[in-house]
Each structure stands twice: as structure tokens, then as C-alpha cells.
Amino acid sequence: MPIEFIPNAGACLASKNVLSGAGRIKWMVREESRAAADNGWRIFSEIDTTEYLHDASNLAITDFNTVCEIEPALIGIWDLPVGSDLQVVDEGRGIEIVHTATGRPVPADELYVPGG
């Protein structure tokens, strides 16, 4: 059972490379929800290839809190809008969440703060 960082966070789709620890979380994309429990987040690792992701058996539905337990920086992205396309950047100065298209960090005032 994952730690509950975010109550009723919903489920997301994650690469099995993320869930197994084979690869670190790198990309996060938010799509329209496909079911009531689906929060729309899709979480991928740094080692996932297009070929790997095209095989549905390499993806798993998991509680969003599970991926937050793997990478706590994801707590802040939870309520960002559909269409968000983000990546984790770690250049030795600490982890940042940035917009994939621009490389700009997500402003702190846009990040979710549990209980805040």
C-alpha cells in the first residue's frame, strides 16, 4: 500500500520500467481521463523507447501515490491541467520539473501542495 501523499489521487498509467526501478522517472504527460479513477497522468522512464511503450504489456495502471513514492517531486504536478507535458531534470543541483517544450521550470505557485 503506497503512502497517501494526496488523498483520492486516482490512478495513472506508468511504465513498468518506472515501477520496477529499472529506469528513473523522466517524462510525465497528462491526457484526458479514460475512466472515473483515471487522473490522466502517464509516467515514463528515462530508458523507455517508443517501441517499448507501444507494447501495452509494458505499462501498468497504478495509484498516483505509488509514483510519488518513487519520485516525490511528482506530488507537485498532481493538479496541473490536461495537456501538461513535463520532464524531470536532475543536473546535480536538485530535481526540477520542467515543461518539455520550453525547458522552463514549472513555477512553484503552479505546483500542488498537499494540505495547502
C-alpha positions as CSV (number, residue, x, y, z in Angstrom):
1,M,0.0,0.0,0.0
2,P,1.5,3.3,-1.0
3,I,2.0,6.3,1.3
4,E,-1.0,8.6,0.8
5,F,0.6,11.9,-0.1
6,I,-2.6,13.0,-2.0
7,P,-6.0,11.8,-0.8
8,N,-8.0,10.3,-3.6
9,A,-5.2,11.0,-6.1
10,G,-6.6,8.5,-8.6
11,A,-4.8,6.1,-10.8
12,C,-2.3,6.7,-13.5
13,L,-0.6,4.7,-16.2
14,A,3.1,4.0,-15.6
15,S,5.9,2.3,-17.5
16,K,6.9,-1.0,-15.9
17,N,10.5,0.3,-16.0
18,V,9.4,3.0,-13.6
19,L,7.6,0.6,-11.3
20,S,10.4,-1.9,-11.2
21,G,13.1,0.6,-10.7
22,A,14.8,-0.3,-13.9
23,G,14.6,3.3,-15.1
24,R,14.2,6.7,-13.3
25,I,11.1,8.7,-13.9
26,K,11.7,11.2,-16.7
27,W,8.5,12.2,-18.6
28,M,5.0,12.9,-17.4
29,V,2.1,13.7,-19.7
30,R,-1.5,14.4,-18.7
31,E,-4.2,13.2,-21.0
32,E,-8.0,13.2,-20.7
33,S,-9.1,10.7,-18.2
34,R,-10.4,7.4,-19.6
35,A,-12.3,6.3,-16.5
36,A,-13.6,7.7,-13.3
37,A,-10.5,6.5,-11.3
38,D,-8.0,7.7,-14.0
39,N,-6.4,11.0,-13.2
40,G,-4.9,11.2,-16.8
41,W,-1.2,11.1,-15.8
42,R,1.1,8.9,-17.9
43,I,4.5,8.4,-16.3
44,F,7.5,7.2,-18.3
45,S,11.2,6.4,-17.5
46,E,14.4,7.6,-19.0
47,I,15.0,4.3,-20.7
48,D,11.6,3.8,-22.3
49,T,11.7,3.7,-26.1
50,T,8.9,4.3,-28.5
51,E,8.9,0.6,-29.3
52,Y,8.8,-0.4,-25.6
53,L,5.8,2.0,-25.0
54,H,3.9,0.7,-28.0
55,D,3.7,-2.7,-26.2
56,A,0.7,-2.3,-23.8
57,S,2.1,-5.1,-21.6
58,N,5.0,-2.7,-20.6
59,L,2.5,-0.3,-19.0
60,A,0.6,-0.7,-15.7
61,I,-2.3,1.1,-14.0
62,T,-1.1,2.2,-10.6
63,D,-2.1,4.6,-7.8
64,F,-0.6,8.0,-8.4
65,N,0.7,8.0,-4.9
66,T,2.9,5.0,-5.9
67,V,4.8,7.0,-8.4
68,C,5.0,9.9,-5.9
69,E,6.6,7.5,-3.5
70,I,9.2,6.6,-6.2
71,E,9.8,10.3,-7.1
72,P,8.3,12.8,-4.5
73,A,8.7,15.7,-7.0
74,L,5.6,14.4,-8.7
75,I,3.4,15.3,-5.8
76,G,3.5,18.9,-7.1
77,I,2.2,18.1,-10.6
78,W,-0.9,16.3,-9.5
79,D,-3.4,19.0,-10.3
80,L,-1.7,20.5,-13.4
81,P,-4.1,20.6,-16.4
82,V,-4.7,18.1,-19.2
83,G,-2.1,18.7,-21.9
84,S,0.7,19.2,-19.4
85,D,3.9,17.7,-20.9
86,L,6.7,17.7,-18.3
87,Q,10.0,16.1,-17.5
88,V,12.2,15.6,-14.5
89,V,15.6,17.3,-14.9
90,D,18.4,16.5,-12.5
91,E,21.7,18.3,-13.3
92,G,23.2,17.8,-9.9
93,R,21.6,20.9,-8.3
94,G,18.5,19.0,-7.3
95,I,15.5,17.8,-9.2
96,E,13.4,20.2,-11.2
97,I,10.1,19.7,-13.1
98,V,10.2,21.5,-16.4
99,H,7.9,21.9,-19.4
100,T,9.2,19.6,-22.1
101,A,8.5,22.1,-24.9
102,T,10.3,25.1,-23.4
103,G,12.7,23.6,-20.8
104,R,11.4,26.1,-18.3
105,P,10.7,25.1,-14.7
106,V,7.1,24.8,-13.6
107,P,6.6,27.8,-11.4
108,A,6.3,27.0,-7.7
109,D,3.0,28.8,-7.4
110,E,1.5,26.3,-10.0
111,L,2.6,23.2,-8.0
112,Y,0.2,21.3,-5.8
113,V,0.9,21.4,-2.1
114,P,-0.8,18.8,0.0
115,G,-3.0,20.4,2.7
116,G,-2.1,23.8,1.2
